[in-house]
Amino acid sequence: MKIVRNIMSSAIMLLLAVVAQAQPGSGGGFGDDPIDVPVDGGLSILAIAGVGYGIKKLKERMKK
C-alpha cells in the first residue's frame, strides 16, 4: 500500500509541475528591460546553514 501511495504522490507532483506556468509578458518592468531579481541575499545564508546541518548529521552518524 505504501508503494502505491508513493507512486500516486509522484505522479501528482509531475502533473502539477506540467500544469504550473508563469504569467505571460515581461514581468512589468520599465520598457523592454526585465526586472533583475537579487538571488544571493538569502540563498547564501541557506546554503551555509545546509552545509552546517549536513556536517552536524555526519558527526552524529560517526558517533553511532
Backbone as JSON Lines, residues from 0, in Angstrom:
{"i":0,"aa":"M","n":[0.82,-1.19,0.0],"ca":[0.0,0.0,0.0],"c":[0.86,1.26,0.0]}
{"i":1,"aa":"K","n":[2.0,1.18,0.7],"ca":[2.88,2.33,0.78],"c":[3.5,2.63,-0.58]}
{"i":2,"aa":"I","n":[3.78,1.6,-1.36],"ca":[4.35,1.79,-2.69],"c":[3.36,2.48,-3.6]}
{"i":3,"aa":"V","n":[2.1,2.08,-3.52],"ca":[1.06,2.71,-4.35],"c":[0.91,4.17,-3.99]}
{"i":4,"aa":"R","n":[0.96,4.48,-2.7],"ca":[0.85,5.87,-2.25],"c":[2.02,6.7,-2.77]}
{"i":5,"aa":"N","n":[3.24,6.13,-2.75],"ca":[4.41,6.85,-3.24],"c":[4.32,7.09,-4.75]}
{"i":6,"aa":"I","n":[3.85,6.1,-5.48],"ca":[3.71,6.25,-6.93],"c":[2.66,7.3,-7.26]}
{"i":7,"aa":"M","n":[1.55,7.27,-6.53],"ca":[0.49,8.25,-6.79],"c":[0.95,9.67,-6.45]}
{"i":8,"aa":"S","n":[1.66,9.84,-5.35],"ca":[2.12,11.18,-5.0],"c":[3.17,11.67,-6.0]}
{"i":9,"aa":"S","n":[4.01,10.78,-6.5],"ca":[4.99,11.17,-7.51],"c":[4.3,11.58,-8.8]}
{"i":10,"aa":"A","n":[3.27,10.84,-9.2],"ca":[2.53,11.18,-10.42],"c":[1.83,12.53,-10.27]}
{"i":11,"aa":"I","n":[1.26,12.79,-9.11],"ca":[0.58,14.07,-8.89],"c":[1.58,15.22,-8.95]}
{"i":12,"aa":"M","n":[2.75,15.05,-8.36],"ca":[3.77,16.1,-8.39],"c":[4.24,16.37,-9.81]}
{"i":13,"aa":"L","n":[4.41,15.32,-10.6],"ca":[4.81,15.52,-12.0],"c":[3.73,16.25,-12.79]}
{"i":14,"aa":"L","n":[2.47,15.89,-12.56],"ca":[1.39,16.57,-13.26],"c":[1.27,18.03,-12.85]}
{"i":15,"aa":"L","n":[1.48,18.32,-11.57],"ca":[1.44,19.71,-11.11],"c":[2.57,20.53,-11.72]}
{"i":16,"aa":"A","n":[3.72,19.91,-11.9],"ca":[4.84,20.63,-12.5],"c":[4.56,20.95,-13.96]}
{"i":17,"aa":"V","n":[3.83,20.09,-14.65],"ca":[3.5,20.34,-16.05],"c":[2.45,21.44,-16.15]}
{"i":18,"aa":"V","n":[1.49,21.45,-15.23],"ca":[0.39,22.4,-15.29],"c":[0.83,23.8,-14.86]}
{"i":19,"aa":"A","n":[1.78,23.9,-13.94],"ca":[2.21,25.2,-13.42],"c":[2.9,26.0,-14.52]}
{"i":20,"aa":"Q","n":[2.45,27.24,-14.69],"ca":[3.01,28.12,-15.71],"c":[3.19,29.52,-15.13]}
{"i":21,"aa":"A","n":[4.17,30.22,-15.64],"ca":[4.38,31.61,-15.22],"c":[3.42,32.52,-15.99]}
{"i":22,"aa":"Q","n":[3.27,33.72,-15.51],"ca":[2.42,34.67,-16.19],"c":[3.1,35.12,-17.47]}
{"i":23,"aa":"P","n":[2.33,35.32,-18.54],"ca":[2.92,35.79,-19.79],"c":[3.35,37.25,-19.68]}
{"i":24,"aa":"G","n":[4.28,37.64,-20.51],"ca":[4.74,39.02,-20.52],"c":[6.13,39.14,-19.93]}
{"i":25,"aa":"S","n":[6.62,40.37,-19.89],"ca":[7.98,40.61,-19.42],"c":[8.07,40.79,-17.92]}
{"i":26,"aa":"G","n":[6.98,40.79,-17.2],"ca":[7.04,40.91,-15.76],"c":[6.77,42.32,-15.26]}
{"i":27,"aa":"G","n":[6.43,43.25,-16.11],"ca":[6.06,44.58,-15.67],"c":[7.22,45.5,-15.41]}
{"i":28,"aa":"G","n":[8.34,45.27,-16.07],"ca":[9.5,46.14,-15.91],"c":[9.29,47.46,-16.65]}
{"i":29,"aa":"F","n":[10.25,48.35,-16.56],"ca":[10.18,49.62,-17.26],"c":[10.64,49.41,-18.69]}
{"i":30,"aa":"G","n":[9.77,49.59,-19.63],"ca":[10.11,49.4,-21.03],"c":[10.27,47.92,-21.36]}
{"i":31,"aa":"D","n":[11.31,47.61,-22.12],"ca":[11.55,46.23,-22.52],"c":[12.54,45.51,-21.6]}
{"i":32,"aa":"D","n":[13.08,46.2,-20.59],"ca":[14.05,45.57,-19.7],"c":[13.33,44.71,-18.66]}
{"i":33,"aa":"P","n":[13.77,43.46,-18.51],"ca":[13.17,42.63,-17.45],"c":[13.65,43.08,-16.08]}
{"i":34,"aa":"I","n":[12.9,42.75,-15.07],"ca":[13.25,43.12,-13.71],"c":[14.34,42.17,-13.21]}
{"i":35,"aa":"D","n":[15.44,42.71,-12.68],"ca":[16.5,41.89,-12.12],"c":[16.11,41.46,-10.7]}
{"i":36,"aa":"V","n":[16.34,40.2,-10.39],"ca":[15.99,39.68,-9.08],"c":[17.27,39.31,-8.34]}
{"i":37,"aa":"P","n":[17.52,39.91,-7.18],"ca":[18.71,39.53,-6.41],"c":[18.51,38.17,-5.75]}
{"i":38,"aa":"V","n":[19.35,37.22,-6.09],"ca":[19.2,35.86,-5.58],"c":[20.19,35.6,-4.45]}
{"i":39,"aa":"D","n":[21.28,36.32,-4.38],"ca":[22.37,35.98,-3.48],"c":[22.06,36.24,-2.01]}
{"i":40,"aa":"G","n":[21.2,37.17,-1.68],"ca":[20.98,37.55,-0.29],"c":[20.68,36.41,0.65]}
{"i":41,"aa":"G","n":[19.53,35.79,0.51],"ca":[19.15,34.72,1.42],"c":[19.66,33.36,0.99]}
{"i":42,"aa":"L","n":[19.98,33.22,-0.28],"ca":[20.42,31.93,-0.79],"c":[21.75,31.5,-0.19]}
{"i":43,"aa":"S","n":[22.66,32.45,-0.02],"ca":[23.96,32.1,0.56],"c":[23.8,31.7,2.03]}
{"i":44,"aa":"I","n":[22.92,32.37,2.76],"ca":[22.67,32.01,4.15],"c":[22.07,30.62,4.25]}
{"i":45,"aa":"L","n":[21.12,30.29,3.37],"ca":[20.54,28.96,3.38],"c":[21.55,27.89,3.01]}
{"i":46,"aa":"A","n":[22.44,28.19,2.08],"ca":[23.47,27.22,1.69],"c":[24.42,26.95,2.85]}
{"i":47,"aa":"I","n":[24.84,27.99,3.56],"ca":[25.73,27.82,4.71],"c":[25.03,27.03,5.81]}
{"i":48,"aa":"A","n":[23.76,27.32,6.05],"ca":[23.0,26.57,7.06],"c":[22.87,25.1,6.66]}
{"i":49,"aa":"G","n":[22.65,24.83,5.39],"ca":[22.54,23.46,4.92],"c":[23.84,22.69,5.09]}
{"i":50,"aa":"V","n":[24.95,23.33,4.78],"ca":[26.25,22.68,4.95],"c":[26.51,22.4,6.43]}
{"i":51,"aa":"G","n":[26.2,23.36,7.29],"ca":[26.37,23.16,8.72],"c":[25.51,22.02,9.26]}
{"i":52,"aa":"Y","n":[24.28,21.95,8.79],"ca":[23.38,20.88,9.22],"c":[23.88,19.52,8.73]}
{"i":53,"aa":"G","n":[24.4,19.48,7.51],"ca":[24.96,18.23,7.0],"c":[26.16,17.77,7.79]}
{"i":54,"aa":"I","n":[27.02,18.69,8.17],"ca":[28.19,18.34,8.98],"c":[27.75,17.82,10.36]}
{"i":55,"aa":"K","n":[26.74,18.47,10.94],"ca":[26.23,18.03,12.23],"c":[25.69,16.61,12.15]}
{"i":56,"aa":"K","n":[24.93,16.32,11.11],"ca":[24.36,14.98,10.95],"c":[25.46,13.94,10.71]}
{"i":57,"aa":"L","n":[26.49,14.3,9.96],"ca":[27.6,13.37,9.74],"c":[28.33,13.06,11.05]}
{"i":58,"aa":"K","n":[28.53,14.09,11.88],"ca":[29.18,13.86,13.18],"c":[28.34,12.96,14.07]}
{"i":59,"aa":"E","n":[27.01,13.16,14.06],"ca":[26.12,12.32,14.85],"c":[26.16,10.87,14.37]}
{"i":60,"aa":"R","n":[26.24,10.68,13.06],"ca":[26.29,9.33,12.49],"c":[27.61,8.66,12.81]}
{"i":61,"aa":"M","n":[28.7,9.41,12.86],"ca":[30.01,8.86,13.17],"c":[30.08,8.39,14.63]}
{"i":62,"aa":"K","n":[29.35,9.07,15.55],"ca":[29.36,8.68,16.96],"c":[28.7,7.32,17.16]}
{"i":63,"aa":"K","n":[27.7,6.99,16.35],"ca":[26.97,5.72,16.5],"c":[27.8,4.63,15.98]}
